[in-house]
């Protein structure tokens, strides 16, 4: 049975799942924190999870800031980093605004706006500054203003630095996994550095599975004819095939592609099999997370910029990544303007996304002076071969943050927290507490 209680302005339903005690919280926040009347309010949803044996204990609270942008918080499942965290903490899984059960933004929502400019203004309210303001409202109304620590995975590291820039008094410690951004880097800077890393991942695919290179070329030649569609009715273009390189930053990304290609062809033809087409439609879709695409470059923008599509500009500098180049190179974590025409879930966002790309002035996200003076313990792990988050930019940022320590390792890729959270999280906690040393491990 579920028990509904009132905590602050949030109704909380309590139940058990995955061996954990779960309490749900929902609060209302303005879409635009600077002008609350403009777009009205939305719901922000969070799950608080705790080991049932420790439910009555006065445990420290850990706020998880998930990767993305535009992805919902993980749902409680047995094992993994969450099982480790709940041995010592009460964990808050926040669905960032516009995702999951936090007033999700999709094509139906964005189609209600009268113009692309208004829709773009609405979408610009879903960046890190607003997410941190939401978290602060949750902390004040549900947790009585109690301090908490944060665990930021990937984009969650971006949010961590926004949090430290704006509300360091809320935080006892911050743990970051594969997510220290270049706080002064532009989107153009990021893609200039990550494209060579993606090229290296393509070379790794060729080294490990040379036959896969031939299979990709064979598929690309067939798709270039232009008459293949996915089960969704969307065109199966060479560019869509290239998107299969997006998971190359994950530990299982290359092997997963290898096995996907294992049944890529119908027997005796060059036509992609129906099973392969269905898998590609699923793996490259944005139905579940359209904000991932829409905000992919927006999360970097600060101050004045020239405008334009940063990833596309960098892509154009790499003829080897062209759809007609062979061997075919697979692209990484990047969103291109053509996607808004070919992806059904993104089509309603096309005009607004173009407005956002062209916008030349953006509010600052980070306070560099405040970060330099920071005294909240920050412990981060960065992965040497991570093609998503450039190591040099991350280390440059860490050097400008007070009381920050970085553990650099080549043991994992971008999904280190997912595959080895039971090792990584305790080390970061010890690193922040001063009981484990990067130099003396």
C-alpha atoms as one frame of an Amber mdcrd trajectory, in Angstrom:
protein
   0.000   0.000   0.000   1.093   3.601  -0.533   0.927   6.145   2.244   0.514
   9.754   1.154   1.867  12.424   3.461   2.503  16.128   3.144   6.054  17.407
   3.565   6.361  21.131   2.900   4.594  21.587  -0.420   5.383  18.059  -1.641
   3.097  15.041  -1.342   5.149  11.923  -0.680   4.102   8.388  -1.618   6.102
   5.675   0.134   6.708   2.103  -1.056   9.399  -0.526  -1.508  11.229  -1.300
  -4.756  14.496  -3.062  -5.602  15.062  -3.792  -1.939  14.924  -0.093  -1.059
  12.417   2.126   0.689  11.274   4.750  -1.793   9.511   8.018  -1.054   8.252
  10.223  -3.883   8.274  14.019  -3.715   6.756  16.552  -6.062   7.157  20.329
  -5.867   6.042  23.171  -8.098   8.563  25.629  -9.495   8.384  28.477 -12.001
   9.551  27.714 -15.518  11.430  31.013 -15.570  12.970  31.715 -12.175  13.790
  35.288 -13.293  10.194  36.005 -14.378   7.885  33.478 -12.668   4.719  34.858
 -14.254   5.919  34.471 -17.836   5.463  30.728 -18.418   3.759  29.724 -15.192
   4.854  26.726 -13.146   5.848  23.111 -13.725   6.234  20.069 -11.496   9.605
  18.780 -10.380   9.684  15.170  -9.213  12.232  13.334  -7.070  12.538   9.912
  -5.483  14.217   9.560  -2.120  15.650   6.077  -1.579  17.093   4.513   1.537
  18.029   1.100   2.873  14.908  -0.053   4.776  17.079  -1.147   7.688  18.297
   2.419   8.045  15.079   4.264   7.255  14.787   5.645  10.801  18.450   6.722
  10.960  19.564  10.321  10.613  21.581   9.673   7.461  23.335  12.313   5.358
  21.509  13.155   2.142  23.118  12.650  -1.281  21.568  14.370  -4.312  22.256
  12.537  -7.571  22.654  14.763 -10.625  22.341  12.574 -13.693  23.959  12.841
 -17.056  22.332  14.239 -20.128  21.170  16.823 -20.732  17.544  15.836 -21.040
  17.624  12.413 -19.405  15.556  11.327 -16.433  17.155  10.154 -13.208  17.829
   6.413 -12.960  15.048   4.279 -11.533  15.971   2.215  -8.462  17.330  -1.184
  -9.421  19.236  -3.781  -7.392  23.000  -3.435  -7.148  25.225  -0.809  -8.716
  26.346   2.487  -7.237  22.923   3.098  -5.689  23.215   0.005  -3.499  26.607
   1.264  -2.349  25.368   4.796  -1.706  22.375   3.680   0.350  24.604   1.882
   2.842  25.637   5.303   4.143  23.244   7.883   2.651  19.671   8.775   1.935
  19.796   9.295  -1.859  17.647  11.761  -3.794  17.060  10.895  -7.469  15.896
  14.110  -9.106  14.180  14.047 -12.496  15.629  17.257 -13.899  13.005  19.657
 -15.216  11.472  18.568 -18.505  12.423  14.909 -18.025  10.829  11.791 -16.574
   7.988  12.797 -14.275   9.108  16.429 -13.994   6.649  18.009 -16.454   8.291
  16.254 -19.383   8.902  18.357 -22.486   8.200  16.661 -25.826   6.982  17.635
 -29.266   3.388  18.023 -28.111   4.422  20.548 -25.476   6.642  22.595 -27.731
   4.047  22.677 -30.532   1.719  24.739 -28.325   3.859  27.867 -28.510   2.791
  30.551 -30.974   6.237  31.240 -32.440   9.653  29.627 -32.610  11.093  32.540
 -30.661   8.734  32.000 -27.716   9.379  28.249 -27.805  13.129  28.940 -27.771
  12.731  31.255 -24.781  10.867  28.456 -22.980  13.544  25.866 -23.790  16.291
  28.249 -22.637  14.748  27.935 -19.150  15.851  24.287 -18.920  19.580  24.848
 -18.444  21.774  24.203 -15.425  20.976  27.413 -13.563  17.272  26.522 -13.455
  17.959  22.897 -12.491  20.035  24.056  -9.526  17.302  26.514  -8.513  14.833
  23.605  -8.599  17.121  21.517  -6.403  17.396  24.370  -3.930  13.605  24.674
  -3.785  13.358  20.936  -3.147  15.992  21.171  -0.416  14.171  24.055   1.263
  10.628  22.702   1.080  11.142  18.962   1.541  14.362  18.809   3.550  13.957
  21.937   5.642  17.070  23.550   4.202  19.314  20.731   5.391  22.707  20.578
   3.696  23.420  17.710   1.343  26.204  16.327  -0.806  25.996  15.766  -4.556
  27.039  13.035  -6.963  27.240  14.338 -10.510  27.614  11.914 -13.422  28.667
  13.441 -16.752  26.369  16.472 -17.257  25.774  16.199 -13.530  29.331  17.509
 -13.160  28.336  20.635 -15.083  25.434  21.061 -12.676  27.759  20.548  -9.716
  29.857  23.534 -10.750  26.738  25.649 -11.264  25.655  24.632  -7.763  29.048
  25.562  -6.292  28.882  28.876  -8.148  25.464  29.803  -6.762  24.724  27.946
  -3.535  27.896  26.499  -1.984  26.318  26.933   1.455  23.924  24.082   0.570
  26.705  21.549   0.026  28.829  19.420   2.327  30.802  17.667  -0.435  30.621
  17.120  -4.195  31.553  13.960  -6.089  31.900  14.083  -9.876  32.287  11.144
 -12.259  33.446  11.917 -15.789  31.871  15.340 -15.825  34.158  18.300 -15.136
  33.424  20.742 -17.986  35.693  23.404 -19.320  34.052  26.292 -17.481  35.369
  28.837 -19.969  35.193  26.554 -23.007  32.734  27.165 -25.816  30.828  24.427
 -27.579  33.223  24.973 -30.473  36.184  24.330 -28.148  34.591  21.112 -26.937
  33.992  19.612 -30.383  37.431  20.683 -31.569  38.863  18.481 -28.831  36.409
  15.579 -28.881  36.451  14.909 -32.638  40.017  13.560 -32.532  39.006  11.324
 -29.608  36.088   9.938 -31.615  38.421   9.318 -34.539  40.592   7.292 -32.153
  37.565   5.239 -31.095  36.865   4.472 -34.758  40.432   3.255 -35.096  39.899
   1.071 -32.046  36.826  -0.457 -33.692  38.911  -1.230 -36.786  41.646  -2.790
 -34.639  39.294  -4.979 -32.635  36.793  -5.875 -35.357  38.205  -5.200 -38.829
  35.334  -7.032 -40.529  32.929  -4.525 -39.000  34.537  -1.760 -41.042  33.696
  -3.652 -44.223  30.146  -4.254 -42.985  29.638  -0.555 -42.267  30.942   0.395
 -45.713  28.633  -2.157 -47.324  25.676  -0.764 -45.384  26.607   2.814 -46.206
  26.822   2.091 -49.925  23.373   0.512 -49.828  21.819   3.307 -47.770  23.301
   5.971 -50.022  20.798   4.900 -52.692  18.208   6.629 -50.514  15.330   4.144
 -50.603  15.665   2.421 -47.196  13.382   3.347 -44.348  13.275   2.394 -40.692
  10.229   0.677 -39.131   9.208   4.117 -37.823   8.858   5.397 -41.387  11.903
   7.626 -40.958  14.625   7.554 -43.628  17.519   5.238 -42.908  20.287   7.492
 -44.131  24.038   7.072 -43.976  24.111   9.871 -41.421  21.734   7.945 -39.209
  23.946   4.881 -39.510  26.901   7.001 -38.393  25.061   7.796 -35.169  25.788
   4.251 -34.009  29.151   5.615 -32.879  27.530   7.707 -30.158  27.986   4.982
 -27.475  31.700   4.610 -28.245  32.441   6.519 -25.067  30.971   3.680 -23.014
  32.881   0.581 -21.967  30.549  -1.696 -23.929  29.992   0.614 -26.911  32.322
  -0.970 -29.462  31.411  -4.542 -28.581  27.694  -3.707 -28.629  28.067  -2.371
 -32.168  29.979  -5.484 -33.181  27.135  -7.755 -32.135  24.554  -5.449 -33.660
  26.321  -5.793 -36.996  26.376  -9.583 -36.598  22.872  -9.812 -38.117  22.901
  -6.629 -40.169  22.122  -8.159 -43.552  19.377 -10.251 -45.049  20.857 -13.467
 -46.409  22.382 -13.098 -49.842  21.678  -9.355 -50.241  23.089  -6.000 -49.249
  19.769  -4.966 -47.746  19.836  -4.310 -44.000  17.765  -6.872 -42.118  14.481
  -5.892 -40.504  15.911  -6.744 -37.077  18.915  -4.504 -37.684  16.712  -1.650
 -38.867  14.537  -1.968 -35.772  17.601  -1.921 -33.538  19.003   1.154 -35.273
  15.677   2.971 -34.922  15.745   2.264 -31.196  19.423   3.000 -30.587  19.370
   6.336 -32.427  15.937   7.588 -31.345  15.076  10.728 -29.371  11.504   9.877
 -28.382  12.553   9.269 -24.780  14.833  12.300 -24.461  14.281  15.041 -27.066
  15.851  17.640 -24.754  19.114  15.728 -25.066  19.301  16.913 -28.649  17.813
  20.362 -28.181  20.069  21.299 -25.254  23.220  19.450 -26.343  25.059  22.647
 -27.330  22.966  25.075 -25.279  24.481  23.719 -22.038  27.832  25.271 -23.003
  26.715  28.748 -24.033  27.721  31.716 -21.878  28.179  35.389 -22.679  28.512
  36.514 -26.297  29.012  34.053 -29.131  28.862  34.171 -32.917  25.904  31.823
 -33.195  25.625  28.704 -35.301  25.797  24.917 -34.932  29.106  24.111 -33.250
  29.191  20.361 -33.908  28.238  20.766 -37.558  30.958  23.379 -38.055  33.576
  21.037 -36.611  32.172  18.078 -38.552  32.628  20.003 -41.777  36.349  20.295
 -40.990  36.686  16.512 -41.010  36.162  15.141 -44.546  36.944  11.688 -43.164
  33.636  11.844 -41.251  31.610  12.659 -44.351  28.746  10.350 -45.291  30.475
   9.553 -48.565  33.897   8.822 -47.082  35.184   5.260 -46.842  35.985   3.673
 -44.536  32.869   5.047 -42.926  33.558   6.896 -39.678  30.914   6.866 -36.953
  30.103  10.125 -35.212  30.101  10.646 -31.451  28.126  12.653 -28.931  26.993
  15.423 -31.238  23.730  16.793 -32.624  23.462  18.132 -36.155  20.782  20.287
 -37.826  19.830  17.503 -40.281  18.481  15.476 -37.367  15.554  17.857 -36.972
  14.354  16.841 -40.423  15.026  13.090 -40.260  14.048  12.311 -36.644  10.322
  12.324 -36.061  10.625  13.191 -32.353  12.745  16.260 -33.135  10.705  17.719
 -35.961   8.451  19.838 -33.683  11.610  21.369 -32.162  13.254  22.302 -35.466
  12.375  25.989 -35.631  13.025  26.648 -31.942  16.333  24.764 -32.070  17.416
  26.949 -34.989  16.594  30.061 -32.958  18.633  28.756 -30.027  21.571  27.936
 -32.301  21.512  31.439 -33.747  21.255  33.192 -30.366  24.365  35.284 -29.682
  23.999  36.246 -26.012  23.580  33.936 -23.019  23.669  34.308 -19.224  26.739
  33.086 -17.373  26.487  29.652 -15.761  29.630  29.622 -13.626  31.136  32.126
 -11.183  34.878  31.665 -11.645  35.813  33.799  -8.641  33.497  31.871  -6.374
  34.813  28.562  -7.688  38.387  29.682  -7.053  37.477  30.528  -3.460  35.509
  27.312  -2.955  35.993  25.440   0.308  33.450  22.631  -0.257  35.397  19.382
  -0.774  35.212  18.343  -4.444  36.409  14.888  -5.505  36.274  13.967  -9.185
  37.269  11.044 -11.354  38.108  11.701 -14.995  38.730   8.994 -17.565  41.843
   9.257 -19.690  40.273   7.952 -22.920  36.789   9.463 -22.489  35.704  10.874
 -25.888  32.787  12.802 -24.365  34.551  14.995 -21.800  37.981  16.277 -22.745
  40.553  15.477 -20.058  42.662  18.600 -20.594  39.641  20.877 -20.249  38.569
  18.991 -17.115  41.987  19.298 -15.485  42.151  22.981 -16.387  38.826  23.507
 -14.646  39.915  21.537 -11.579  43.009  23.724 -11.248  40.735  26.733 -10.868
  38.491  25.237  -8.171  39.443  25.555  -4.534  39.548  22.348  -2.481  39.205
  20.110  -5.550  41.022  16.843  -6.222  40.949  14.761  -9.401  41.651  11.079
  -9.788  42.598  10.322 -13.410  42.339   6.714 -14.541  42.356   4.670 -17.737
  40.537   1.788 -16.059  37.126   2.976 -17.251  35.382   4.997 -19.929  32.498
   7.418 -19.505  30.240   4.870 -17.809  32.621   4.110 -14.960  29.981   4.880
 -12.337  27.565   2.425 -13.936  29.997  -0.457 -14.295  32.162   0.084 -11.202
  30.243   2.405  -8.925  30.825   0.166  -5.941  34.548   0.969  -6.255  34.458
   4.519  -7.616  31.976   6.103  -5.215  33.676   4.982  -1.961  37.018   6.191
  -3.333  35.595   9.611  -4.119  34.029   9.855  -0.680  37.379   8.951   0.887
  39.197  11.366  -1.422  36.946  14.232  -0.346  37.299  13.248   3.303  41.094
  13.072   3.071  41.279   9.384   3.932  42.439   8.331   0.465  45.036  10.065
  -1.677  45.412  10.106  -5.440  49.205  10.263  -5.131  49.469   7.760  -2.315
  47.005   5.075  -3.386
